[in-house]
């Protein structure tokens, strides 16, 4: 099992997202505890990007890093999908 780590910045970003998307995002992020065995989630490895992975939840993207040596998944950003995310 991994620990999910949210920073204050991501918590503030989540408050700006509509409630129904917040619930879906939290539900999907909770499933990341079993990463990389999360076959039902839409996760993509990012190349030439600041963060290692992205999780797609509807119109939103959760960008995160997987720190295998300490078994922590650090949530870095939650953003609405547009042309400026990647």
ABEGO torsion letter per residue (X at the ends): XBBBBBBAAAAAAAAABBAAAAAAAAAAAAAAAAOAABAABBBBBBBGBABABBBBBEABBBBBBBBAAAGBBBBABBBBBBAAAX
